[in-house]
């Protein structure tokens, strides 16, 4: 292979190219879908559900469907009214669980207050839980399995793998988030790569004393509301040569331009973790399909 044919690096000029890596994964997913359709005569299918009207949720779901269609994955959507009962939502999920033409089920969070999110997530068949939040998939992750793990955390470690950090032995990873969507699944994914993991959150005292120890710093605070708001992670809070992953959108937690001068690699916002989340969701749909077909 000539040097001109070599793939471009994922970390270039200290910036992790999330879109570049995402495009590679999505290309691989598309090829995998084509092979599966040829073999089994049926395409993978993702079904999404939203309860109520939330512009942010609706935008994210549109992005997921657009990406699915480009990859050859069939998709369907159920937009339910705000007053949909928990019982009716559970009934719909049960129907989808038993529909052999449906391979991935995604309930867009948050749900209205009268619906118990834990009960809804627990009702999804673990083999169709492409968000990776069901107790069965969390249990698997706890024991070291990464199949159908949460898309955003899996996207983060996939980026680390892609920049040569598959083994984090001797490295200290600090996560600023403890949610089921990012922080908690990420703990186990990083432990799988032999990192020493510290979790910080809103009640952590003296946050810089932890961030300055981090060889890998992942932040998902997400409270900046305007461009003029101060960054939560400034350059003086980052260890020289660290890898910094900013999960927060749309404005980010990290002072990107200043941290870039100090970090080994840092993700931009946008263009970092966001595209990877979509790519890993598509991979989860294909993996779910393969598990169900087999």
Rosetta silent file (secondary structure, phi, psi, omega in degrees, C-alpha in Angstrom):
SEQUENCE: XXXXXXXXXXXXXXXXXXXXXXXXXXXXXXXXXXXXXXXXXXXXXXXXXXXXXXXXXXXXXXXXXXXXXXXXXXXXXXXXXXXXXXXXXXXXXXXXXXXXXXXXXXXXXXXXXXXXXXXXXXXXXXXXXXXXXXXXXXXXXXXXXXXXXXXXXXXXXXXXXXXXXXXXXXXXXXXXXXXXXXXXXXXXXXXXXXXXXXXXXXXXXXXXXXXXXXXXXXXXXXXXXXXXXXXXXXXXXXXXXXXXXXXXXXXXXXXXXXXXXXXXXXXXXXXXXXXXXXXXXXXXXXXXXXXXXX
SCORE:     score description
SCORE:     0.000 S_00000001
   1 L     0.000  128.338  179.270    0.000    0.000    0.000 S_00000001
   2 L   -74.310  160.180 -178.865    1.416    3.353   -0.972 S_00000001
   3 H   -60.834  -28.846  179.670    1.614    6.144    1.582 S_00000001
   4 H   -69.299  -19.487 -179.239   -1.104    7.958   -0.360 S_00000001
   5 H   -94.105   -7.330 -178.106   -3.495    5.063    0.305 S_00000001
   6 L   -69.454  139.804  179.858   -2.924    4.945    4.054 S_00000001
   7 L   -64.656  146.993  179.161   -5.901    6.053    6.121 S_00000001
   8 L   -67.942  147.404 -179.373   -5.635    9.469    7.709 S_00000001
   9 L   -65.826  151.495  179.149   -4.843    9.470   11.441 S_00000001
  10 L   -79.679  -33.314  172.015   -7.718    9.839   13.892 S_00000001
  11 E  -106.003  115.263 -176.994   -5.749   12.279   16.065 S_00000001
  12 E  -133.049  127.469 -176.630   -4.246   14.970   13.875 S_00000001
  13 L    54.382   40.355  176.961   -2.697   18.226   15.124 S_00000001
  14 L    71.012   11.813 -179.077   -3.849   17.270   18.637 S_00000001
  15 E  -116.963  127.214  175.920   -7.492   17.015   17.515 S_00000001
  16 E   -80.167  121.684 -176.283   -9.473   13.747   17.544 S_00000001
  17 L   -88.639   84.796 -177.254  -11.375   13.553   14.269 S_00000001
  18 H   -62.416  -39.845 -179.918  -14.642   12.024   15.426 S_00000001
  19 H   -65.777  -38.384  179.865  -16.339   12.464   12.069 S_00000001
  20 H   -61.483  -47.744  179.923  -13.441   10.759   10.281 S_00000001
  21 H   -68.060  -41.250  178.507  -13.624    7.707   12.529 S_00000001
  22 H   -58.257  -43.586 -179.937  -17.423    7.704   12.452 S_00000001
  23 H   -62.527  -37.307  177.446  -17.416    7.643    8.653 S_00000001
  24 H   -63.938  -44.700 -179.034  -15.096    4.634    8.673 S_00000001
  25 H   -65.486  -43.646 -179.215  -17.368    2.759   11.061 S_00000001
  26 H   -64.396  -35.189  175.895  -20.493    3.665    9.121 S_00000001
  27 H   -64.221  -41.662  177.640  -18.870    2.466    5.895 S_00000001
  28 H   -65.692  -38.885  178.178  -18.090   -0.837    7.612 S_00000001
  29 H   -62.960  -43.897 -179.963  -21.655   -1.087    8.941 S_00000001
  30 H   -59.530  -43.714  178.539  -23.083   -0.530    5.463 S_00000001
  31 H   -64.445  -38.610  179.377  -20.909   -3.320    4.041 S_00000001
  32 H   -66.089  -41.011  178.521  -21.929   -5.592    6.912 S_00000001
  33 H   -62.671  -45.049 -179.661  -25.625   -4.856    6.309 S_00000001
  34 H   -59.245  -42.053  179.445  -25.288   -5.640    2.602 S_00000001
  35 H   -66.501  -39.370 -179.647  -23.654   -8.993    3.408 S_00000001
  36 H   -68.528  -39.609  178.426  -26.330   -9.855    5.990 S_00000001
  37 H   -64.501  -42.162  178.656  -29.176   -8.992    3.619 S_00000001
  38 H   -62.679  -37.256 -177.504  -27.625  -11.143    0.914 S_00000001
  39 H   -77.723  -42.387 -171.395  -27.261  -14.044    3.356 S_00000001
  40 H  -108.470  -11.682  177.687  -30.584  -13.809    5.205 S_00000001
  41 L    74.083   16.823 -179.070  -32.853  -11.944    2.777 S_00000001
  42 L  -148.389  136.319  179.845  -33.923   -9.395    5.400 S_00000001
  43 L   -86.610  150.603  171.550  -32.494   -6.032    6.450 S_00000001
  44 L   -60.957  149.500 -179.664  -31.957   -5.017   10.081 S_00000001
  45 E  -134.250  130.762  176.660  -34.715   -2.754   11.383 S_00000001
  46 E  -107.488  134.638  174.261  -34.619   -0.058   14.075 S_00000001
  47 E  -120.737  127.974  178.463  -37.777    1.267   15.730 S_00000001
  48 E  -110.466  152.008  178.561  -37.704    4.480   17.774 S_00000001
  49 E  -133.315  134.217  171.689  -40.300    5.798   20.212 S_00000001
  50 E  -126.557  134.068  174.728  -40.830    9.329   21.546 S_00000001
  51 E  -108.971  117.938 -177.541  -43.495   10.209   24.116 S_00000001
  52 L    91.358  178.068 -178.964  -44.479   13.872   23.941 S_00000001
  53 L  -111.289  113.634  176.726  -43.057   16.706   21.885 S_00000001
  54 L  -135.744  114.097 -175.349  -39.465   17.676   22.546 S_00000001
  55 H   -56.190  -38.916  179.800  -37.569   19.453   19.734 S_00000001
  56 H   -64.107  -47.070  179.155  -34.197   18.125   20.925 S_00000001
  57 H   -62.107  -42.470 -179.410  -35.399   14.531   21.063 S_00000001
  58 H   -64.279  -37.095  178.314  -37.086   14.837   17.692 S_00000001
  59 H   -65.906  -45.679  179.976  -33.887   16.210   16.137 S_00000001
  60 H   -61.952  -40.685 -179.711  -31.772   13.377   17.548 S_00000001
  61 H   -66.504  -40.271  176.492  -34.229   10.761   16.320 S_00000001
  62 H   -59.390  -41.862  178.869  -34.279   12.271   12.819 S_00000001
  63 H   -61.951  -40.525 -179.238  -30.485   12.059   12.745 S_00000001
  64 H   -66.314  -40.155  179.052  -30.607    8.402   13.796 S_00000001
  65 H   -69.066  -40.155  178.613  -33.127    7.523   11.097 S_00000001
  66 H   -62.193  -44.592  179.146  -31.177    9.371    8.412 S_00000001
  67 H   -65.917  -38.796  178.485  -27.976    7.560    9.369 S_00000001
  68 H   -61.101  -47.377 -177.626  -29.815    4.212    9.497 S_00000001
  69 H   -62.696  -38.098  178.624  -31.235    4.659    6.019 S_00000001
  70 H   -65.393  -29.646 -179.086  -27.802    5.544    4.604 S_00000001
  71 L   -87.535   -1.657 -178.607  -26.433    2.324    6.101 S_00000001
  72 L    86.420   11.004  178.274  -29.222    0.199    4.601 S_00000001
  73 L   -89.911  127.777  175.919  -30.962   -0.264    7.965 S_00000001
  74 E   -69.619  152.305  179.102  -34.748   -0.067    7.862 S_00000001
  75 E  -148.352  150.846  177.651  -36.327    2.253   10.398 S_00000001
  76 E  -141.914  158.030 -176.771  -39.728    3.126   11.796 S_00000001
  77 E  -138.480  139.726  173.509  -40.881    5.654   14.356 S_00000001
  78 E  -116.546  108.968  173.689  -43.707    5.919   16.877 S_00000001
  79 E   -95.817  110.440 -173.394  -44.425    9.477   18.006 S_00000001
  80 E  -105.066  151.136 -177.793  -46.756    9.159   20.994 S_00000001
  81 L   -69.960  157.423 -178.610  -48.744   11.880   22.726 S_00000001
  82 L   -56.521  -32.686 -176.502  -47.634   13.382   26.033 S_00000001
  83 L   -91.840   12.769  174.837  -50.543   11.745   27.848 S_00000001
  84 L   -56.873  133.176 -177.967  -49.713    8.215   26.670 S_00000001
  85 L   -79.146  156.623  175.621  -50.054    5.919   29.665 S_00000001
  86 H   -59.073  -39.727 -179.446  -47.246    3.780   31.006 S_00000001
  87 H   -61.693  -43.429 -179.487  -49.431    0.726   30.380 S_00000001
  88 H   -67.554  -37.490  178.651  -49.906    1.602   26.692 S_00000001
  89 H   -66.270  -42.430  177.316  -46.190    2.229   26.225 S_00000001
  90 H   -62.675  -38.311  178.515  -45.345   -1.123   27.833 S_00000001
  91 H   -63.627  -42.838  178.621  -47.885   -2.831   25.567 S_00000001
  92 H   -63.612  -43.332  179.328  -46.267   -1.307   22.461 S_00000001
  93 H   -62.343  -39.658  178.093  -42.802   -2.367   23.606 S_00000001
  94 H   -62.350  -40.366  177.817  -44.064   -5.908   24.184 S_00000001
  95 H   -62.784  -42.868  179.700  -45.442   -5.981   20.636 S_00000001
  96 H   -67.964  -36.496  176.881  -42.099   -4.808   19.245 S_00000001
  97 H   -57.842  -36.440 -175.690  -40.246   -7.355   21.374 S_00000001
  98 L   -93.570   -1.525  179.241  -42.243  -10.131   19.703 S_00000001
  99 L   -86.757  110.751 -175.476  -42.025   -8.716   16.159 S_00000001
 100 L   -70.157  -12.960  176.885  -39.328  -10.735   14.377 S_00000001
 101 L   -85.096   -8.238  179.180  -38.954   -8.030   11.728 S_00000001
 102 L  -105.069  126.684 -175.566  -37.784   -5.553   14.417 S_00000001
 103 L  -114.866  -17.672  178.292  -34.196   -5.937   15.601 S_00000001
 104 E  -139.231  133.415  178.291  -33.560   -2.740   17.554 S_00000001
 105 E  -121.914  129.345 -178.833  -35.810   -0.763   19.902 S_00000001
 106 E  -132.096  115.061  174.643  -34.859    2.709   21.117 S_00000001
 107 E   -96.217  113.548 -176.947  -37.004    4.718   23.533 S_00000001
 108 L   -71.451  125.433  177.538  -35.810    8.315   23.363 S_00000001
 109 L   -95.559  154.582    4.275  -35.274    9.791   26.827 S_00000001
 110 L   -82.413  163.440  174.561  -36.416   11.679   28.808 S_00000001
 111 L  -102.659  159.658  175.807  -39.944   10.370   29.288 S_00000001
 112 L   -57.216  155.510 -172.945  -42.838   12.306   30.872 S_00000001
 113 L   -62.585  -25.032 -178.027  -42.854   12.276   34.677 S_00000001
 114 L   -80.335   -0.743  179.602  -45.836    9.942   34.922 S_00000001
 115 L  -113.152  130.562 -178.853  -43.861    7.167   33.205 S_00000001
 116 L   -81.008  107.534 -177.040  -41.207    5.179   35.090 S_00000001
 117 H   -58.502  -41.986 -178.219  -38.092    5.214   32.857 S_00000001
 118 H   -61.520  -40.627 -179.846  -36.515    2.250   34.643 S_00000001
 119 H   -65.454  -39.525 -179.170  -39.621    0.132   34.098 S_00000001
 120 H   -67.563  -48.261 -179.472  -39.734    1.051   30.402 S_00000001
 121 H   -62.456  -38.949 -179.676  -36.045    0.365   29.766 S_00000001
 122 H   -67.396  -23.522 -178.304  -36.278   -2.915   31.677 S_00000001
 123 H   -77.683  -18.271 -178.853  -39.202   -3.993   29.474 S_00000001
 124 L   -73.817  132.375  175.447  -37.123   -3.899   26.270 S_00000001
 125 L   -54.899  123.713 -178.712  -35.795   -7.282   25.170 S_00000001
 126 H   -53.909  -30.781  178.500  -32.025   -7.130   25.939 S_00000001
 127 H   -71.561  -16.778  179.594  -31.304   -8.527   22.463 S_00000001
 128 H  -110.884    2.372 -176.101  -33.147   -5.530   20.956 S_00000001
 129 E   -83.034   82.874 -175.160  -31.897   -2.920   23.424 S_00000001
 130 L   -77.690   -8.191  171.479  -29.630   -0.959   21.093 S_00000001
 131 L   -81.059  -20.974  178.581  -29.229    1.837   23.667 S_00000001
 132 L    75.719   22.245 -175.729  -27.548   -0.658   26.004 S_00000001
 133 L  -100.261   -9.132 -176.185  -29.445    0.513   29.091 S_00000001
 134 L   -68.131  151.680 -179.823  -31.417   -2.623   29.979 S_00000001
 135 H   -53.841  -37.739  179.966  -30.429   -4.505   33.161 S_00000001
 136 H   -62.542  -40.936 -179.057  -29.349   -7.506   31.092 S_00000001
 137 H   -76.472  -33.516  174.109  -26.909   -5.473   29.011 S_00000001
 138 H   -65.685  -39.731  177.691  -25.603   -3.566   32.030 S_00000001
 139 H   -60.910  -44.348  178.475  -25.044   -6.923   33.768 S_00000001
 140 H   -61.033  -43.608  179.799  -23.075   -8.182   30.750 S_00000001
 141 H   -62.583  -39.065  178.500  -20.960   -5.014   30.754 S_00000001
 142 H   -56.778  -34.190 -178.615  -20.293   -5.446   34.484 S_00000001
 143 L   -96.329   11.515  171.342  -18.730   -8.826   33.682 S_00000001
 144 L   103.523   -5.436  177.909  -16.602   -7.519   30.815 S_00000001
 145 L   -83.887  140.669 -176.876  -18.813   -8.005   27.749 S_00000001
 146 L  -112.278    4.822  179.079  -19.206   -5.006   25.463 S_00000001
 147 L   -64.288  133.468  179.331  -21.982   -6.251   23.160 S_00000001
 148 L    52.445   42.456  173.084  -24.827   -3.706   22.936 S_00000001
 149 L   -85.158  160.293 -174.453  -23.168   -1.312   25.361 S_00000001
 150 L   -53.028  135.637 -168.485  -24.340    2.313   25.511 S_00000001
 151 H   -63.135  -44.065 -177.233  -23.474    4.120   22.285 S_00000001
 152 H   -66.881  -50.601  176.061  -21.799    7.262   23.659 S_00000001
 153 H   -59.761  -39.183  179.262  -19.435    5.511   26.112 S_00000001
 154 H   -66.287  -35.137  175.216  -18.651    2.861   23.507 S_00000001
 155 H   -63.708  -36.881  179.318  -17.911    5.623   21.010 S_00000001
 156 H   -63.695  -49.554 -178.025  -15.494    7.187   23.503 S_00000001
 157 H   -71.206  -27.544  175.386  -13.463    4.016   24.048 S_00000001
 158 H   -65.636  -36.983  174.104  -13.548    3.285   20.305 S_00000001
 159 H   -64.334  -42.899  178.132  -11.869    6.668   19.777 S_00000001
 160 H   -61.945  -43.441  177.151   -9.275    5.778   22.393 S_00000001
 161 H   -57.409  -41.701 -174.419   -8.682    2.430   20.685 S_00000001
 162 H   -70.707  -19.900  177.460   -8.264    4.235   17.352 S_00000001
 163 L  -103.393   20.129  173.303   -5.502    6.514   18.676 S_00000001
 164 L    85.595   19.733 -179.378   -3.511    3.588   20.060 S_00000001
 165 L  -113.900   44.713  177.787   -4.870    3.539   23.608 S_00000001
 166 L   -66.422  -32.124  178.491   -6.468    0.089   23.551 S_00000001
 167 L  -113.287  117.420 -177.810   -4.526   -0.767   26.717 S_00000001
 168 L  -104.914   25.644  177.711   -4.712    1.848   29.471 S_00000001
 169 L   -55.291  130.145  179.816   -2.529   -0.038   31.955 S_00000001
 170 L    80.282   -1.550 -179.625   -0.887    2.463   34.284 S_00000001
 171 L  -100.174  144.937  178.845   -3.153    5.273   33.040 S_00000001
 172 E  -103.742  118.379  177.049   -5.528    7.251   35.244 S_00000001
 173 E  -104.481  129.889  178.807   -8.919    7.993   33.671 S_00000001
 174 E  -117.343  125.135  179.577  -11.136   10.649   35.273 S_00000001
 175 E  -110.263  127.315  174.299  -14.817   10.852   34.319 S_00000001
 176 E  -104.394   79.896  179.454  -16.873   13.931   35.222 S_00000001
 177 L   171.048  141.970  178.009  -20.325   12.363   34.986 S_00000001
 178 L  -132.320   25.829 -178.444  -22.201    9.617   36.813 S_00000001
 179 L   -80.865  163.298  175.344  -25.257    9.122   34.599 S_00000001
 180 L   -71.833  -19.227 -177.369  -26.481    5.830   33.174 S_00000001
 181 L   -81.665  -35.620 -176.378  -26.066    7.315   29.700 S_00000001
 182 L  -124.408  -67.600 -165.512  -22.365    8.198   29.944 S_00000001
 183 H   -62.658  -50.162 -174.336  -20.508    7.908   33.239 S_00000001
 184 H   -66.903  -47.393  176.149  -21.558    4.567   34.697 S_00000001
 185 H   -62.445  -34.681 -177.527  -21.183    2.441   31.532 S_00000001
 186 H   -64.683  -31.624  177.220  -17.904    4.197   30.750 S_00000001
 187 H   -52.267  -50.193 -174.434  -16.428    3.067   34.084 S_00000001
 188 H   -73.003  -36.133  177.481  -16.592   -0.571   32.999 S_00000001
 189 H   -63.828  -37.463  177.316  -15.448    0.059   29.426 S_00000001
 190 H   -73.575  -37.946  175.536  -12.347    1.821   30.766 S_00000001
 191 H   -62.050  -36.413  176.314  -11.752   -0.905   33.357 S_00000001
 192 H   -59.024  -25.093  179.936  -11.871   -3.421   30.484 S_00000001
 193 L  -100.774   15.868  172.092   -8.880   -1.510   29.076 S_00000001
 194 L    71.805   20.258  176.884   -7.030   -1.696   32.425 S_00000001
 195 L   -75.316  154.179  164.516   -7.404    1.984   33.374 S_00000001
 196 E   -90.453  122.792 -167.929   -7.485    3.212   36.949 S_00000001
 197 E  -114.455  130.731  172.056  -10.818    5.043   37.034 S_00000001
 198 E  -118.957  135.757  178.257  -12.004    7.975   39.154 S_00000001
 199 E  -111.402  126.390  175.595  -15.554    9.342   38.880 S_00000001
 200 E  -114.338  162.936 -177.367  -16.306   12.984   39.699 S_00000001
 201 L  -160.516 -168.893 -171.983  -19.659   14.764   39.748 S_00000001
 202 L   -62.717  -22.077 -179.275  -21.518   17.871   40.897 S_00000001
 203 L  -103.508   11.213  176.633  -20.700   17.221   44.560 S_00000001
 204 L   -74.342  129.011  176.805  -16.995   16.553   44.081 S_00000001
 205 L   -87.522  143.754  176.351  -14.863   18.990   46.083 S_00000001
 206 L    55.275   59.252 -177.587  -11.717   20.489   44.520 S_00000001
 207 H   -54.911  -41.664 -179.449  -12.355   19.180   40.995 S_00000001
 208 H   -58.726  -29.429  179.676   -8.989   20.418   39.584 S_00000001
 209 H   -63.927  -25.164  177.067   -7.092   18.189   42.010 S_00000001
 210 H   -88.824  -44.738 -176.736   -8.638   15.218   40.166 S_00000001
 211 H   -63.607  -31.248 -179.926   -8.548   16.513   36.592 S_00000001
 212 L   -72.198  -12.535  175.491   -4.831   17.314   36.895 S_00000001
 213 L   -89.540  -11.668 -167.438   -4.159   13.632   37.608 S_00000001
 214 L   -78.897  123.465  166.680   -5.993   12.445   34.498 S_00000001
 215 L   -79.302  -31.294  172.701   -4.147   10.821   31.620 S_00000001
 216 E  -127.559  119.748 -179.623   -7.615   10.466   30.080 S_00000001
 217 E  -115.939  120.764  177.550  -10.191   13.102   31.043 S_00000001
 218 E  -116.149  121.839 -178.379  -13.833   12.645   30.003 S_00000001
 219 E  -122.160  133.208  179.099  -16.209   15.487   30.805 S_00000001
 220 L  -142.242   57.682  179.896  -19.982   15.538   30.346 S_00000001
 221 L   -80.433  -54.213  170.027  -21.198   18.412   32.539 S_00000001
 222 L    69.066   35.903 -178.991  -23.207   20.166   29.818 S_00000001
 223 L  -110.640    1.175  175.894  -24.356   23.277   31.650 S_00000001
 224 L   -71.738  124.579 -175.259  -22.963   26.018   29.420 S_00000001
 225 L  -103.350  -18.856 -177.177  -25.965   27.840   27.976 S_00000001
 226 L  -147.750  156.413 -177.729  -24.265   30.578   25.936 S_00000001
 227 L   -57.639  -31.300 -177.431  -20.938   31.209   24.201 S_00000001
 228 L   -80.600   -9.930  177.906  -20.018   33.849   26.789 S_00000001
 229 L   -66.218  145.794 -179.865  -20.437   31.412   29.698 S_00000001
 230 L   -67.342  149.858  174.944  -17.141   30.256   31.249 S_00000001
 231 L   -74.266  147.570  177.988  -15.742   26.876   30.328 S_00000001
 232 L   -81.399  -28.097  179.842  -15.841   24.229   33.042 S_00000001
 233 E  -119.340  105.948  178.111  -12.506   22.748   31.984 S_00000001
 234 L   -97.678  167.592 -175.990   -9.748   25.299   31.425 S_00000001
 235 H   -60.249  -32.219 -178.619   -6.188   24.565   30.343 S_00000001
 236 H   -74.772   -1.667  175.937   -4.868   24.952   33.895 S_00000001
 237 H  -101.697    2.359 -173.406   -7.079   22.015   34.925 S_00000001
 238 L  -115.100  134.414  177.203   -5.537   19.640   32.367 S_00000001
 239 L   -70.233  140.286  176.570   -2.399   17.537   32.727 S_00000001
 240 L   -58.019  128.564  177.138    0.278   18.024   30.072 S_00000001
 241 L    82.061   10.143  179.633   -0.082   15.322   27.419 S_00000001
 242 L   -76.994  160.801  168.853   -3.538   14.151   28.525 S_00000001
 243 E  -101.141  126.795 -174.255   -6.292   12.950   26.204 S_00000001
 244 E  -119.376  122.696 -179.249   -9.419   15.056   26.741 S_00000001
 245 E  -113.462  116.466 -179.031  -12.866   13.899   25.621 S_00000001
 246 E  -103.180  109.231 -176.485  -15.637   16.519   25.696 S_00000001
 247 L   -87.958  -19.194 -169.869  -19.054   14.853   25.563 S_00000001
 248 L   -73.320  136.094  174.848  -21.138   17.978   26.180 S_00000001
 249 L  -131.637  155.439    3.977  -23.189   19.535   23.416 S_00000001
 250 L   -92.556   -5.296 -171.619  -23.875   21.927   21.888 S_00000001
 251 L  -106.310  -13.115  176.200  -21.355   24.281   23.523 S_00000001
 252 L    80.467  157.674  176.065  -18.907   21.927   25.235 S_00000001
 253 L   -96.209  -23.543 -165.259  -17.257   21.910   28.653 S_00000001
 254 E  -102.282  137.385  171.906  -13.671   22.371   27.474 S_00000001
 255 L   -73.968   84.283 -168.166  -11.777   25.501   26.424 S_00000001
 256 H   -55.321  -50.081 -173.561  -10.827   23.720   23.215 S_00000001
 257 H   -64.164  -36.766 -179.900   -8.334   26.198   21.721 S_00000001
 258 H   -80.380  -40.299  179.915   -6.315   26.525   24.934 S_00000001
 259 H   -66.345  -33.062  179.837   -6.503   22.868   25.977 S_00000001
 260 H   -58.449  -31.058 -179.787   -5.393   21.804   22.482 S_00000001
 261 L   -70.867  -18.522 -172.605   -2.032   23.478   23.138 S_00000001
 262 L  -112.493  -30.127 -174.114   -1.480   21.262   26.180 S_00000001
 263 L   -83.195  155.601  169.659   -3.235   17.968   25.444 S_00000001
 264 L   -66.846  -47.370  177.718   -1.990   15.025   23.426 S_00000001
 265 E  -149.412  146.009  177.201   -5.432   14.866   21.819 S_00000001
 266 E  -143.152  145.317  177.959   -8.747   16.614   22.451 S_00000001
 267 E   -86.877  141.380  173.212  -12.190   16.236   20.883 S_00000001
 268 L   -82.942  162.473  170.677  -13.882   19.237   19.269 S_00000001
 269 L  -130.852  114.769    0.011  -17.524   20.185   19.853 S_00000001
 270 L   -82.166 -179.381  174.278  -19.166   19.569   17.451 S_00000001
 271 L    99.459    4.951  179.904  -17.431   16.879   15.417 S_00000001
 272 L  -108.447  -93.490 -175.663  -16.026   14.739   18.207 S_00000001
 273 H   -73.821  -35.182 -175.726  -18.156   12.408   20.299 S_00000001
 274 H   -52.138  -54.198  178.754  -21.506   13.200   18.630 S_00000001
 275 H   -60.885  -30.601  179.683  -20.811   11.466   15.295 S_00000001
 276 H   -69.475  -34.460  178.284  -19.381    8.479   17.168 S_00000001
 277 H   -60.636  -45.099  178.720  -22.594    8.041   19.158 S_00000001
 278 H   -63.821  -44.347 -178.541  -24.578    7.665   15.930 S_00000001
 279 H   -61.468  -41.362 -178.370  -22.003    5.278   14.450 S_00000001
 280 H   -72.379  -30.539  173.804  -22.018    3.025   17.513 S_00000001
 281 H   -62.048  -45.578  178.359  -25.820    2.966   17.545 S_00000001
 282 H   -60.303  -41.991  178.271  -25.774    1.673   13.960 S_00000001
 283 H   -62.994  -38.625  177.710  -23.215   -0.946   14.939 S_00000001
 284 H   -62.879  -38.896  179.133  -25.455   -1.978   17.845 S_00000001
 285 H   -62.658  -43.888 -179.989  -28.413   -2.445   15.487 S_00000001
 286 H   -66.686  -41.451  178.792  -26.351   -4.725   13.249 S_00000001
 287 H   -64.623  -39.269  177.794  -24.984   -6.651   16.236 S_00000001
 288 H   -63.096  -44.929  177.198  -28.522   -7.047   17.613 S_00000001
 289 H   -57.555  -48.322 -177.531  -29.732   -8.329   14.239 S_00000001
 290 H   -61.477  -41.283 -179.864  -26.873  -10.836   14.033 S_00000001
 291 H   -65.433  -38.254 -178.501  -27.561  -12.124   17.550 S_00000001
 292 H   -74.585  -38.278  179.277  -31.272  -12.563   16.810 S_00000001
 293 H   -65.125  -38.264 -176.955  -30.765  -14.213   13.409 S_00000001
 294 L   -77.491    0.000    0.000  -28.288  -16.689   14.906 S_00000001
